[in-house]
Amino acid sequence: MLYTNLIHIETAAEHQQLISQHENTMICCGRMGPMCIPVYQIMEEIEKEYKHINFFDMEFDNPESHVIRNLSEVKGFTGIPFCIYYKNGKVVKATSSIQTKDDITKILYQLTNNN
């Protein structure tokens, strides 16, 4: 269980539905650990400012998170969380491990300002 104020994705079907329904989406797939918690906190902090982006989390150890763990974009990742950025249902960026607010907001800017 992830103890965040983000909307939790619990199934692969829900994941597919959400990324197909929303133009810009960020999903953080992790645990309640020291590398993940700061990323969740940043997402919670900026969620109100970035209303045109939908923020979700998914528990890394949930068998349903295979939809993120098995993406080709995360193949070489060795640290969590996995942050996946979607544009119109397609992966446009994937990052792993701890990230700063600046790291995340730069990606969000690119996500919403590139075709």
VMD Tcl script that draws the C-alpha trace (Angstrom):
set ca {
  {0.00 0.00 0.00}
  {1.29 3.43 -0.90}
  {0.51 6.10 1.66}
  {0.34 9.13 -0.60}
  {-2.33 11.66 -1.47}
  {-2.04 10.73 -5.14}
  {-4.61 8.66 -6.99}
  {-3.52 5.02 -6.80}
  {-3.56 2.74 -9.85}
  {-4.23 -0.82 -8.78}
  {-4.71 -2.80 -11.99}
  {-3.22 -3.03 -15.46}
  {-6.67 -2.34 -16.92}
  {-7.04 0.81 -14.82}
  {-3.56 1.90 -15.94}
  {-4.53 1.51 -19.60}
  {-7.81 3.32 -19.11}
  {-6.20 6.28 -17.33}
  {-3.37 6.82 -19.81}
  {-5.79 6.58 -22.73}
  {-8.26 9.05 -21.16}
  {-5.74 11.75 -20.25}
  {-3.51 13.65 -22.64}
  {-0.65 14.24 -20.18}
  {0.06 11.74 -17.42}
  {2.83 11.08 -14.91}
  {2.89 7.78 -13.04}
  {5.34 7.07 -10.24}
  {5.79 3.36 -9.61}
  {7.60 2.66 -6.37}
  {7.50 1.78 -2.70}
  {7.37 3.78 0.51}
  {11.16 4.01 0.60}
  {13.75 6.79 0.84}
  {14.18 7.17 -2.92}
  {10.45 7.15 -3.67}
  {8.89 9.28 -0.93}
  {10.54 12.55 -2.07}
  {9.19 12.01 -5.60}
  {5.66 11.39 -4.30}
  {5.95 14.54 -2.19}
  {7.01 16.60 -5.20}
  {4.12 15.23 -7.24}
  {1.67 16.09 -4.45}
  {3.17 19.57 -4.17}
  {2.98 20.43 -7.89}
  {-0.30 18.67 -8.69}
  {-2.36 21.82 -8.07}
  {-0.05 23.95 -10.23}
  {-0.01 21.48 -13.15}
  {-3.75 20.98 -13.60}
  {-3.25 19.94 -17.23}
  {-1.27 16.87 -16.10}
  {-2.71 13.87 -14.28}
  {-0.56 12.45 -11.48}
  {-0.87 8.85 -10.28}
  {1.12 6.32 -8.32}
  {1.34 2.55 -8.58}
  {2.85 0.12 -6.13}
  {6.02 -1.44 -7.58}
  {5.43 -4.81 -5.88}
  {1.86 -5.14 -7.13}
  {1.83 -7.89 -9.79}
  {-0.33 -5.57 -11.92}
  {2.53 -3.06 -12.19}
  {4.11 -5.33 -14.79}
  {2.66 -2.80 -17.26}
  {5.32 -0.39 -16.04}
  {8.10 -2.78 -14.95}
  {8.13 -4.46 -18.39}
  {8.26 -1.33 -20.54}
  {11.21 -1.27 -22.93}
  {11.95 2.28 -21.69}
  {12.81 0.96 -18.19}
  {14.87 -2.05 -19.28}
  {18.17 -0.81 -17.82}
  {16.76 0.81 -14.68}
  {18.25 -0.40 -11.42}
  {16.64 1.98 -8.93}
  {13.11 2.93 -8.03}
  {10.84 4.73 -8.36}
  {10.15 4.39 -12.07}
  {8.51 7.60 -13.28}
  {6.73 7.26 -16.58}
  {5.49 10.26 -18.53}
  {2.74 9.65 -21.09}
  {1.43 11.85 -23.89}
  {-1.81 10.62 -25.47}
  {-1.27 7.14 -24.07}
  {2.31 6.77 -25.32}
  {5.50 6.81 -23.22}
  {7.51 9.93 -23.98}
  {9.95 9.81 -21.07}
  {10.94 7.41 -18.31}
  {13.23 8.09 -15.35}
  {14.31 6.20 -12.29}
  {15.64 6.80 -8.83}
  {15.37 9.95 -6.76}
  {14.61 13.16 -8.63}
  {14.40 16.80 -7.73}
  {11.48 19.12 -8.29}
  {13.51 20.83 -11.01}
  {14.13 17.49 -12.77}
  {10.43 16.67 -12.77}
  {9.16 20.10 -13.78}
  {11.59 20.27 -16.72}
  {10.17 17.00 -18.04}
  {6.60 18.19 -17.46}
  {7.38 21.37 -19.39}
  {8.73 19.32 -22.31}
  {5.74 16.97 -22.11}
  {3.24 19.76 -22.52}
  {5.17 22.02 -24.88}
  {6.41 19.58 -27.51}
  {4.37 18.02 -30.25}
}
mol new
graphics top color blue
foreach p $ca { graphics top sphere $p radius 0.5 }
foreach p [lrange $ca 0 end-1] q [lrange $ca 1 end] { graphics top cylinder $p $q radius 0.2 }
display resetview
